[in-house]
Amino acid sequence: MNIKNNTVLITGGATGIGFSLAEALVKNGNTVIICGRRQSKLEEAKHKLPQLHVRTCDVSKETERKALFNWVRDNFKDFNILINNAGIQRMVDLKKGVRDLAGGENEIEINLAAPIYLSAYFIPLLMKQKEAAIVNVSSGLAFVPIASMPVYCATKAAVHSFTMSLRHQLKDTSIKVFEIVPPTVDTDLGKGSVEEEEEAWNRGIPPAEVAKAAIISLEKDEYEIVVGEAQGLVAGYRKDPEGEFKSLNEW
């Protein structure tokens, strides 16, 4: 995959992995569009990186997903890479019934429905380009779940499955389909949803490390980009899924 002179849309691009990907892609001479729900965070991102194009969008809402597609289509004729990065992570205790599910943001809509629908919107447009890509950000927890985050892990497992199917469906087109599988990363993801001692236990690697690994792998057409400690998690899952699950959930 050519990593220069592309036009790229990154969802959830104002912070964390998304912003680090934006920085790396701008550095490599790409036109980068980021979207997010919080205008203040988008403004902060553009202040740090003035080359960015920004758009407020809550990807959990179908009307806003469609509006985002229309805006990109109408304003960026060379658009050729979609990075589905936006995500949230919550602790959910199902012994409490629907309380935790109903009491916060919708992980299913943001983590799973958004990348599926945005991919569906943009694929006909991307197929017109000589070279194009869809990059989905899943997680090491897509392979081995943490039981206290059941919905997050389930959505990321579904993103992994969706990515495999999408890659097969698009194999005879100009669109390459990549999956970034990060470990725990030091971002705002999950803050406020875990206990303080657990949050301090492991904040993870810097998001810039994920972006660096992703750029290297994209250029080499390595479609499953497993980063850092996620490599051990994925390897353990493929060797002994039940044992890896038990080990991860002992704490």
C-alpha positions as CSV (number, residue, x, y, z in Angstrom):
1,M,0.0,0.0,0.0
2,N,1.3,3.4,-0.9
3,I,1.4,5.5,2.3
4,K,1.9,8.8,0.6
5,N,-0.4,11.2,-1.3
6,N,-3.6,9.6,-0.1
7,T,-6.8,11.2,1.2
8,V,-7.7,9.6,4.5
9,L,-10.7,9.8,6.9
10,I,-10.1,8.7,10.5
11,T,-13.1,8.4,12.8
12,G,-12.3,9.3,16.4
13,G,-9.3,11.1,15.1
14,A,-8.9,13.9,17.6
15,T,-7.3,11.9,20.4
16,G,-5.4,8.7,21.1
17,I,-4.6,6.2,18.4
18,G,-6.6,8.2,15.9
19,F,-4.7,11.4,16.4
20,S,-1.3,9.5,16.3
21,L,-2.3,7.9,13.0
22,A,-3.3,11.4,11.7
23,E,0.1,12.8,12.7
24,A,2.0,9.9,11.1
25,L,-0.1,10.2,7.9
26,V,0.3,13.9,7.6
27,K,4.0,13.5,8.1
28,N,4.0,11.1,5.1
29,G,2.4,13.7,2.9
30,N,-1.3,12.6,3.0
31,T,-4.4,14.7,3.2
32,V,-6.1,13.7,6.5
33,I,-9.7,14.3,7.6
34,I,-10.6,13.5,11.2
35,C,-14.1,13.4,12.8
36,G,-15.3,13.1,16.4
37,R,-18.2,14.0,18.6
38,R,-16.4,16.7,20.6
39,Q,-15.8,20.0,18.8
40,S,-13.4,21.1,21.5
41,K,-11.2,18.1,21.0
42,L,-11.3,18.6,17.2
43,E,-10.2,22.2,17.7
44,E,-7.3,21.1,19.9
45,A,-6.2,18.5,17.3
46,K,-6.3,21.1,14.5
47,H,-4.3,23.6,16.7
48,K,-1.6,20.9,17.1
49,L,-1.8,19.8,13.5
50,P,-3.1,22.7,11.3
51,Q,-3.1,20.6,8.1
52,L,-6.0,18.5,9.4
53,H,-9.5,18.8,8.0
54,V,-12.1,18.3,10.8
55,R,-15.7,17.4,11.0
56,T,-18.0,17.0,14.0
57,C,-19.8,13.7,13.8
58,D,-21.3,11.2,16.2
59,V,-20.7,8.0,14.3
60,S,-23.2,6.2,16.6
61,K,-26.0,8.1,14.8
62,E,-27.1,7.0,11.4
63,T,-28.1,10.5,10.2
64,E,-24.7,11.7,11.1
65,R,-22.9,8.8,9.4
66,K,-24.8,9.6,6.2
67,A,-24.0,13.3,6.5
68,L,-20.3,12.5,7.0
69,F,-20.3,10.3,3.9
70,N,-22.0,13.0,1.8
71,W,-19.6,15.7,3.0
72,V,-16.5,13.6,2.2
73,R,-17.9,12.6,-1.2
74,D,-18.7,16.2,-2.1
75,N,-15.5,17.8,-0.9
76,F,-12.7,15.2,-1.3
77,K,-12.7,13.8,-4.8
78,D,-9.4,11.8,-4.2
79,F,-10.6,10.2,-0.9
80,N,-9.3,6.6,-0.9
81,I,-8.7,5.4,2.7
82,L,-11.2,4.9,5.5
83,I,-9.9,4.2,9.0
84,N,-12.6,3.0,11.4
85,N,-11.0,3.9,14.7
86,A,-13.7,5.4,16.9
87,G,-14.5,3.3,20.0
88,I,-15.5,3.3,23.6
89,Q,-14.9,0.8,26.4
90,R,-17.2,0.3,29.4
91,M,-17.3,-2.0,32.4
92,V,-20.7,-3.9,32.3
93,D,-22.0,-6.1,35.1
94,L,-24.8,-8.1,33.7
95,K,-25.8,-9.3,37.2
96,K,-27.4,-5.8,37.5
97,G,-29.7,-6.5,34.6
98,V,-29.8,-3.7,32.0
99,R,-28.6,-0.9,34.3
100,D,-25.0,-0.8,33.0
101,L,-26.1,-1.2,29.5
102,A,-28.6,1.6,29.6
103,G,-26.6,3.9,31.7
104,G,-23.9,5.1,29.2
105,E,-22.8,5.3,25.6
106,N,-23.8,2.6,23.2
107,E,-20.7,0.4,22.6
108,I,-22.5,-1.6,19.9
109,E,-23.4,1.4,17.8
110,I,-20.0,3.1,18.1
111,N,-17.7,0.1,18.0
112,L,-19.5,-2.1,15.6
113,A,-22.4,-0.6,13.7
114,A,-20.4,2.5,12.8
115,P,-17.6,0.7,11.0
116,I,-20.1,-1.6,9.3
117,Y,-22.3,1.2,8.0
118,L,-19.4,3.6,7.1
119,S,-17.7,0.8,5.2
120,A,-20.9,0.1,3.3
121,Y,-21.4,3.8,2.5
122,F,-17.8,4.3,1.3
123,I,-17.1,1.1,-0.6
124,P,-18.8,2.1,-3.9
125,L,-16.8,5.3,-3.8
126,L,-13.5,3.6,-2.9
127,M,-13.9,1.1,-5.6
128,K,-13.6,3.9,-8.2
129,Q,-10.1,4.7,-6.9
130,K,-7.0,3.0,-8.4
131,E,-5.8,2.1,-4.9
132,A,-7.9,2.2,-1.7
133,A,-8.1,0.8,1.7
134,I,-10.3,0.2,4.7
135,V,-8.5,0.0,8.1
136,N,-10.5,-1.3,11.0
137,V,-9.1,-1.0,14.6
138,S,-10.0,-4.0,16.7
139,S,-8.2,-5.1,19.9
140,G,-6.2,-7.9,21.4
141,L,-9.4,-8.4,23.4
142,A,-11.2,-9.3,20.2
143,F,-9.3,-12.7,20.6
144,V,-9.3,-13.1,24.4
145,P,-12.0,-11.2,26.2
146,I,-11.9,-9.6,29.6
147,A,-15.1,-10.7,31.3
148,S,-15.7,-7.4,33.0
149,M,-16.0,-5.7,29.6
150,P,-18.2,-8.1,27.8
151,V,-19.8,-5.8,25.3
152,Y,-16.6,-4.0,24.3
153,C,-14.8,-7.4,23.8
154,A,-17.7,-8.8,21.8
155,T,-17.9,-5.8,19.5
156,K,-14.1,-6.0,18.8
157,A,-14.4,-9.7,18.1
158,A,-17.2,-8.8,15.7
159,V,-15.0,-6.2,14.1
160,H,-12.3,-8.8,13.6
161,S,-14.8,-11.2,12.0
162,F,-16.3,-8.4,9.8
163,T,-12.8,-7.4,8.6
164,M,-12.0,-11.0,7.5
165,S,-15.3,-11.2,5.6
166,L,-14.9,-7.8,4.1
167,R,-11.3,-8.6,2.9
168,H,-12.7,-11.7,1.2
169,Q,-15.6,-9.8,-0.4
170,L,-13.3,-7.1,-1.7
171,K,-10.4,-9.3,-2.9
172,D,-11.1,-8.7,-6.5
173,T,-11.4,-4.9,-6.1
174,S,-8.9,-2.1,-5.6
175,I,-9.7,-1.9,-1.9
176,K,-7.3,-3.5,0.6
177,V,-8.7,-4.3,4.0
178,F,-6.4,-4.1,7.1
179,E,-7.0,-4.7,10.8
180,I,-5.0,-3.0,13.5
181,V,-4.9,-5.1,16.7
182,P,-3.6,-3.0,19.5
183,P,-2.7,-4.0,23.1
184,T,-3.7,-1.8,26.0
185,V,-2.8,1.8,24.9
186,D,-2.4,4.9,27.0
187,T,-5.5,6.8,25.9
188,D,-8.8,8.1,27.3
189,L,-10.5,4.8,26.2
190,G,-12.1,3.3,29.3
191,K,-11.2,6.1,31.7
192,G,-13.9,6.4,34.3
193,S,-15.1,2.9,33.6
194,V,-12.5,1.0,35.6
195,E,-11.5,1.1,39.2
196,E,-8.7,3.5,40.1
197,E,-6.3,0.7,41.0
198,E,-7.0,-1.2,37.8
199,E,-6.5,2.0,35.8
200,A,-3.1,2.5,37.4
201,W,-2.1,-1.1,36.9
202,N,-1.4,-0.8,33.2
203,R,-2.1,2.3,31.1
204,G,-0.4,0.7,28.2
205,I,1.9,1.7,25.4
206,P,1.9,5.2,23.8
207,P,-0.5,5.6,20.9
208,A,2.4,6.7,18.7
209,E,3.8,3.2,18.9
210,V,0.6,1.8,17.4
211,A,0.7,4.4,14.7
212,K,4.3,3.6,13.9
213,A,3.7,-0.1,13.6
214,A,0.6,0.5,11.5
215,I,2.4,2.7,9.0
216,I,5.2,0.1,8.6
217,S,2.7,-2.7,8.1
218,L,0.4,-0.8,5.7
219,E,3.4,-0.1,3.5
220,K,4.2,-3.9,3.4
221,D,0.6,-5.0,2.8
222,E,0.5,-6.9,6.1
223,Y,-3.2,-7.1,6.6
224,E,-3.4,-8.2,10.2
225,I,-1.3,-5.7,12.2
226,V,-0.9,-7.1,15.7
227,V,1.0,-4.6,17.9
228,G,3.1,-5.2,21.0
229,E,1.7,-7.3,23.8
230,A,-1.3,-8.1,21.7
231,Q,1.0,-10.5,19.8
232,G,1.3,-12.7,22.8
233,L,-2.4,-12.6,23.4
234,V,-3.3,-13.6,19.9
235,A,-0.7,-16.3,19.8
236,G,-1.9,-17.7,23.1
237,Y,-5.5,-17.6,21.9
238,R,-4.6,-19.6,18.8
239,K,-2.7,-22.2,20.8
240,D,-4.9,-22.5,23.9
241,P,-7.9,-20.2,23.9
242,E,-9.4,-21.5,27.2
243,G,-6.1,-21.3,29.0
244,E,-5.4,-17.8,27.7
245,F,-8.8,-16.7,28.8
246,K,-8.4,-18.0,32.3
247,S,-5.0,-16.4,32.6
248,L,-6.2,-13.0,31.5
249,N,-9.2,-13.1,33.8
250,E,-7.4,-14.3,37.0
251,W,-7.1,-10.8,38.4
